[in-house]
Amino acid sequence: MAQNFNHPVYSKNVIEFVTVCREFCIWLENEKVEKRDAFAWKALKMLPLLYLKTSVLIKPETVLDDFLEKFVTEADYEFIRNRIKKIMGKFDDYLEVFTPDMQLSETPLSSTVSENIADIYQDIKDFLLNYRTAVTEMMNDALAEIVTQFETYWGQRLLNVLRAIHQAYYSNDNFDDDNN
């Protein structure tokens, strides 16, 4: 199959997005013990960049009839979630206010930084591994899927997590107490 380097999957915006996605995954997959304040500082830089780079993408039409492969296993997901949960400690939970269920609920809804970032990681990692195939049609459909997932699912979760981390990082004198 001949490569068409004029295809949108090779555009500057997509290449920059792929680069940020790669850095995001490397950061989360790092097994080094990270202090809470260092993790939050990096999240406060990485999450807005990921949001920005995703928001400028143009969603292409899908071209394949096949579903894209899912690469992230439950063990991979749990590794990321547990790592973040351990780092964030008591700051992992936050009140969720931007969810449709909130308007129907009589009690506050809570969410976790760890689960939401693991959800984002799962979609991003699956995108990267499908994109890495270097088959233009698969790259195209992976791009279409990640933009759809951003619009319908993880874009809002990213913003909610960013809000929670920002609040914890800048509003708590004891943010790094009892860390890890």
N, C-alpha and C positions, 0 to 999 in steps of 0.2 A: 504494500500500500504506500503510495507516494505521499510525502508530507507536504502540506500546503501551509507554509509559514506566514501567509497572509490571513490565515483563519483567526478569528477573534480569540481563540484559546492561547494564542501566542502574543497577544497585545501587551503593551506596557503595564496596564492596570492589572491584568491577570497574573503576569509574572511577578509583580510586586506583591500581590495578594498571596501567591504561592510561597514567596519568600517569608512573609509574615506568618503564614500558617506553619511553615517548617520550624521557624523559631519558637512559636507558641508550643508546638508539640515537643520539641527538644527541651524546652524549659520545664514542661510538666512531667516529662519522662525521666528527668534527672533524679537519680536515686540519692544524691547528696542531701544530707539533712540541712534544711534551709530554715533560718530563723523567721519567725512570723513577720517581723517588720521588713525584712528583706524580700520575703515573698509578696507581701502587700505592696511594697514600693514597686516591684517589678509588675505586678498585676495592674497597678494604677497607670502604668505606661503601656503595657502590652494590650490590655483589653480595649482601650480607646483606639489604638492603632489598628487592631483587628476589625473593630466596628467600621472605622473609616475606610479601610481597604476593601471591605466587603460592600459597603454602601455605594461605592462608585462602579461596581461591576454591572455590566449589562447582561441580563439573563438571556441566553440563547435558547432557541427551540430545540427540543430533544430530537435526535435522529435515529436512535437505536430502539428496537422493540424489547430488548433484554433489560432486565434490572441490573443495576450496578452491584458489584460485589461488596459485601460488608466484611471488613478486615478486623475491626476491633472486637476482641472477644470479651466475654463477661469478666474474665480474669484481668485483662488489660484495663477495662473500665473501673473495676474495683480497686486496682492498684492506684490509679490516679485519684479516685474518690477518697480512698483511705489516707493517701499521702497528704492531700489537702486538708482533710478533716483533722489529721494529727497536727498539722502546722497551725491551722486556724484555732483549734481548741474551742474555748467557750465563745469565740467570735464567729464560729461556723454558722450558727443559726441566725436568721434575721426574719423580721416580719415582712410578709409579701403584701404589697398593696396594688400592684399592677397585674392583676389576673382576673379574668371574668368571674371566677368562683368567689372572689372577694365581695362582689356586690350582692351575692346571694347568701353569704355567710353571716351568721350572728356572732361568731367568734373570730378572733384574729387568725390568719393563716400564716404559717411559718414555712420557710424554705431554708436551704443550706447552700452556702458558697460551694462546698465540695461537690455536691450532686450537680449543681448547675454548671460548674466548670467542667466536670466530667462529661456531661451531656454535650457541651460545646466541643470538647476534645474529640469525642466519638465521631461527630459529624465531620469535623475538620480532618481528622486522621484518615477516615474512610475516603474523603475527597482526595487527599494527597496521594494515597496509594492507588486510587483509580487514575488520577491525573498522571502519575508516574509511569503508567503503561506506555505512554508516548504514542498511543493510538488516538488520532485526532477525534474520531467519533466518540470514543469513551471519555476523552478529556472534555469534550463539548457537553456530554450528558452529565458528567460529574460536576461541571461548572453550573449547569442549569439546576441540578439538584441542590447544590450547596447554597445557591442564591435563594431558591425556594425555601429551604430550611431556615435560612437567616430571616427571611421575611415573615415566616409563619411560626417560628419556634424560638431559635436560640438568640436572635437579635435582641428581643425583649429580655431574655434571661441574662444576657451579657450586661445589659444596662442595669438590671436589678442587682446583679452581683457587684458591679462597679460602684453603685450607690452604697451597698452594704459595706464593701471594703473601704471606701472613702470615709464613711461615717466612723467605722471602727478605728481606722488608721489615724485620722486627724482629730477625733473627739475623745479619745481615751488615753489618759495619762498612764494607765496600766496595760496598754496594748501588748507589750512584750513580756508582762509578768506571767509566771507559770507556763512559759512557752516550751513546747516539746517535752 
